[in-house]
Amino acid sequence: LDIDIASSGERQVRIRISDEYLKAMNVRMITPEPASSSFGDRQHIFAFDRSLPAAATIRFELEPRTVGIQPGWVAVDGGSPISFTHFIYP
């Protein structure tokens, strides 16, 4: 799961991912590594420090635990969640 972050003057960016989606995945690696992570209100929150205001890509390397259709959503900072459906083929 790659998330492109636009350039910004903010010192930190927060990415929220639905618990429903992450429960269906093994998180193998996150690049760059988050400064912190937390859980609340059926969502996982990952905070990333920004050393430069340039655009960046945050990559979540995920491994599915099951096959089939897996719904989820992702949101950046205070933005509205973007829903998606991930079809996992055996």
C-alpha positions in Angstrom: 0.0 0.0 0.0 1.7 3.2 -1.2 0.5 6.6 0.0 1.8 9.7 -1.7 2.0 12.7 0.5 2.0 16.2 -1.0 4.6 18.7 0.0 3.7 20.7 3.1 5.2 22.9 5.8 3.9 20.6 8.5 6.6 18.9 10.6 4.6 15.7 10.9 2.1 13.8 8.9 -0.5 11.3 10.3 -1.9 8.4 8.3 -5.0 6.6 9.6 -5.9 3.1 8.3 -9.0 1.2 9.2 -8.7 -1.6 11.8 -10.9 -3.8 9.7 -8.3 -3.7 6.9 -5.2 -4.1 9.0 -6.6 -7.1 10.9 -6.7 -8.9 7.5 -3.0 -8.1 6.9 0.4 -8.8 8.3 2.4 -5.6 8.3 5.8 -6.7 7.1 7.5 -3.3 6.9 6.7 0.4 6.9 9.0 2.8 5.0 10.0 5.2 6.3 9.6 4.0 9.8 6.8 5.9 11.7 7.8 8.1 14.6 4.9 6.7 16.6 1.8 4.6 16.2 -1.4 4.2 18.1 -4.9 2.7 18.0 -8.3 4.2 18.7 -11.8 4.4 17.4 -11.4 1.4 15.0 -8.4 2.9 13.3 -4.6 2.7 13.4 -2.7 6.0 13.4 0.8 6.2 12.2 2.8 9.5 12.6 5.8 10.3 10.4 8.3 13.1 11.0 9.1 15.2 8.0 12.7 16.3 7.6 11.9 18.3 4.5 8.7 19.8 3.2 9.0 17.9 -0.1 6.5 15.3 -1.3 7.0 11.8 -0.1 5.7 8.2 -0.5 5.0 6.1 2.5 5.0 2.4 1.8 3.2 -0.3 3.9 4.4 -3.7 2.9 1.5 -6.0 3.7 0.9 -9.7 3.5 -2.8 -10.9 3.3 -3.9 -13.4 6.0 -6.9 -14.5 3.9 -8.2 -14.6 0.4 -11.3 -12.8 -1.0 -12.6 -9.3 -0.8 -11.2 -7.0 1.9 -12.7 -3.5 2.4 -10.7 -0.7 4.0 -10.1 3.0 4.1 -7.1 5.3 4.5 -6.9 9.0 5.5 -4.1 11.5 5.7 -4.0 14.0 8.5 -7.4 15.5 9.1 -8.7 14.5 5.6 -11.8 12.4 4.9 -11.2 8.7 4.6 -10.9 7.2 1.2 -12.6 3.8 1.0 -11.3 1.0 -1.2 -11.8 -2.7 -1.7 -8.8 -5.0 -2.0 -9.4 -8.3 -3.9 -6.9 -11.0 -2.7 -6.5 -13.8 -5.1 -5.1 -17.2 -3.9 
